[in-house]
Structure formats: structure tokens, C-alpha cells
Amino acid sequence: MFNSTTSILLADKQAVKSNIRLLFGCEKKELFGDPYFGMLLKQAIFAQSNSVIVDLLIDEIYVSLITYIPQIYIKREDIEITTDKINLYANIRYTYVADNTADLYTIKLTSYEDYE
């Protein structure tokens, strides 16, 4: 069953970005090992858009990041939801705890490539 192929192990900043991407890709209750891992993004994204929904979305992202990604320091104000009238984006500014350097992570929350 096992062969001599190697695994690519991510470390430091690459691992943090990979973990953030994984967190955004999981809905709560999807993983049997940890049903609380993930975010409830679909409910907020597809609800009628207003400032309350945006605040709830930011809160969900913030709580999930501080709970599951302890390698970064982040404040709620560091999360911004933007749109280009077709897609919805989350822009997240954070600081690595290990070396105190800042970084920006942008993720597209919706995918409407074929929209005209």
C-alpha cells in the first residue's frame, strides 16, 4: 500500500494560508472528527444582502479565525467584505505571531464566472 513517494509538507506562512483556505472551504458540521470546524458562510452569502448580514459574516470569519488559526493575530476591524457587483470577497489583514510580520489574505466567497 505504501510506496516511496514523498509528501509535500507546508511550514510557517504557507501552512497558515493553507489552513485559512481549508477553514473557508468547510461548513460547520461537515467534518465528523470536529463538527464545529468551519464556518456558516452559505447562509450569510445567499441571504438578502444588507449591513446586518455583512456584520454577521465578518463575525463568523473573525470567530472562526481566532478559534482555529492560533498562529495569527487578528482584530475584527481587519476583516473587510467587498464586492465587484458580481463576486463577493473577504480581505483579511493579520499578523503572524511567530515573527510579527503582517500579511493580507483575499478569498473569493462566490464564484460567478459565467455571469453576463
The 8 nearest C-alpha neighbors of each residue, nearest first, counted from 0:
[[1, 2, 3, 4, 5, 6, 7, 8],
 [2, 0, 3, 4, 5, 6, 7, 8],
 [1, 3, 4, 0, 5, 6, 7, 8],
 [2, 4, 5, 1, 6, 0, 7, 8],
 [5, 3, 2, 6, 1, 7, 0, 8],
 [6, 4, 3, 7, 2, 8, 1, 9],
 [7, 5, 8, 4, 9, 3, 2, 1],
 [6, 8, 9, 5, 10, 4, 14, 13],
 [9, 7, 6, 10, 14, 5, 13, 11],
 [8, 10, 14, 13, 7, 11, 17, 12],
 [11, 9, 14, 13, 12, 8, 15, 17],
 [10, 12, 14, 13, 15, 9, 97, 70],
 [13, 11, 15, 14, 16, 10, 95, 9],
 [12, 14, 16, 15, 11, 10, 9, 17],
 [13, 15, 9, 10, 17, 11, 12, 16],
 [14, 16, 18, 12, 17, 13, 19, 11],
 [17, 15, 19, 13, 18, 14, 20, 12],
 [16, 18, 14, 20, 15, 19, 13, 21],
 [17, 19, 21, 15, 16, 20, 14, 22],
 [18, 20, 22, 16, 21, 17, 15, 23],
 [19, 21, 17, 23, 18, 22, 24, 16],
 [22, 20, 24, 18, 19, 23, 17, 25],
 [23, 21, 19, 37, 24, 20, 25, 18],
 [22, 24, 20, 21, 25, 19, 37, 38],
 [23, 25, 21, 22, 20, 26, 37, 38],
 [26, 24, 37, 22, 23, 38, 21, 27],
 [25, 27, 37, 38, 39, 29, 28, 24],
 [26, 28, 37, 35, 38, 29, 36, 34],
 [27, 29, 34, 30, 35, 26, 31, 36],
 [30, 28, 27, 26, 34, 31, 25, 37],
 [31, 29, 34, 32, 33, 28, 36, 27],
 [30, 32, 33, 34, 29, 28, 35, 36],
 [33, 31, 30, 34, 36, 29, 35, 28],
 [32, 34, 35, 30, 31, 36, 28, 29],
 [35, 33, 28, 30, 36, 31, 27, 29],
 [34, 36, 27, 33, 28, 37, 30, 38],
 [37, 35, 27, 34, 33, 38, 30, 28],
 [36, 38, 25, 27, 26, 22, 35, 23],
 [37, 39, 26, 27, 40, 25, 59, 23],
 [38, 40, 26, 41, 27, 42, 59, 37],
 [39, 41, 43, 42, 38, 44, 56, 26],
 [42, 40, 44, 43, 39, 45, 26, 46],
 [41, 43, 40, 44, 45, 46, 39, 56],
 [42, 44, 46, 40, 41, 45, 56, 52],
 [45, 43, 41, 46, 42, 40, 48, 56],
 [44, 46, 43, 42, 41, 47, 48, 40],
 [47, 45, 43, 44, 48, 42, 52, 41],
 [46, 48, 49, 45, 52, 44, 43, 42],
 [49, 47, 46, 52, 50, 53, 44, 45],
 [48, 50, 52, 51, 53, 47, 46, 54],
 [49, 51, 53, 52, 54, 48, 55, 56],
 [52, 50, 54, 53, 49, 55, 48, 56],
 [51, 53, 55, 54, 49, 50, 56, 43],
 [52, 54, 56, 50, 51, 55, 57, 49],
 [55, 53, 57, 51, 56, 52, 58, 50],
 [56, 54, 58, 52, 53, 57, 59, 51],
 [55, 57, 53, 59, 54, 58, 43, 52],
 [56, 58, 54, 60, 55, 59, 61, 53],
 [59, 57, 55, 61, 56, 60, 62, 54],
 [58, 60, 56, 62, 57, 61, 63, 55],
 [59, 61, 57, 63, 58, 62, 64, 56],
 [60, 62, 58, 64, 63, 59, 75, 57],
 [63, 61, 65, 59, 64, 60, 66, 58],
 [62, 64, 66, 60, 61, 65, 67, 59],
 [63, 65, 61, 68, 66, 67, 62, 60],
 [66, 64, 62, 63, 68, 67, 69, 61],
 [67, 65, 63, 64, 62, 68, 69, 61],
 [66, 68, 64, 65, 63, 69, 36, 22],
 [67, 69, 64, 70, 65, 66, 71, 18],
 [70, 68, 71, 67, 65, 66, 72, 64],
 [71, 69, 68, 96, 95, 72, 15, 97],
 [72, 70, 95, 96, 69, 94, 68, 93],
 [71, 73, 94, 93, 96, 95, 70, 74],
 [74, 72, 93, 71, 77, 94, 75, 92],
 [73, 75, 76, 77, 72, 61, 78, 93],
 [74, 76, 77, 78, 61, 73, 58, 57],
 [75, 77, 74, 78, 79, 73, 57, 92],
 [78, 76, 92, 75, 74, 91, 73, 79],
 [79, 77, 91, 76, 90, 75, 57, 92],
 [78, 80, 90, 89, 81, 91, 77, 57],
 [79, 81, 89, 88, 90, 78, 82, 53],
 [82, 80, 88, 87, 79, 89, 83, 90],
 [83, 81, 87, 84, 86, 88, 85, 80],
 [82, 84, 85, 86, 87, 81, 88, 80],
 [85, 83, 82, 86, 87, 81, 111, 88],
 [84, 86, 83, 111, 82, 87, 114, 109],
 [87, 85, 109, 82, 83, 84, 110, 111],
 [86, 88, 82, 108, 109, 81, 107, 83],
 [89, 87, 107, 81, 108, 106, 80, 82],
 [88, 90, 80, 106, 105, 79, 91, 81],
 [91, 89, 105, 79, 78, 104, 80, 88],
 [90, 92, 78, 104, 103, 77, 105, 89],
 [93, 91, 103, 77, 102, 104, 78, 90],
 [94, 92, 73, 102, 101, 72, 71, 91],
 [93, 95, 101, 72, 100, 71, 99, 96],
 [96, 94, 71, 99, 100, 97, 98, 70],
 [95, 97, 71, 99, 70, 98, 72, 94],
 [98, 96, 95, 99, 70, 71, 100, 11],
 [97, 99, 100, 96, 95, 94, 101, 71],
 [100, 98, 95, 96, 94, 97, 101, 72],
 [101, 99, 94, 95, 98, 102, 96, 97],
 [102, 100, 94, 93, 95, 99, 103, 92],
 [101, 103, 93, 92, 94, 104, 100, 95],
 [104, 102, 92, 91, 93, 105, 90, 101],
 [103, 105, 91, 90, 92, 106, 102, 16],
 [106, 104, 90, 89, 91, 103, 88, 107],
 [105, 107, 89, 88, 108, 104, 90, 20],
 [106, 108, 88, 109, 87, 89, 105, 86],
 [107, 109, 87, 88, 106, 89, 110, 86],
 [110, 108, 86, 87, 107, 111, 88, 44],
 [109, 111, 112, 86, 108, 107, 87, 85],
 [110, 112, 114, 113, 86, 109, 85, 115],
 [111, 113, 114, 110, 85, 86, 115, 109],
 [114, 112, 111, 115, 110, 85, 86, 109],
 [113, 115, 111, 112, 85, 110, 86, 84],
 [114, 113, 112, 111, 85, 84, 86, 110]]
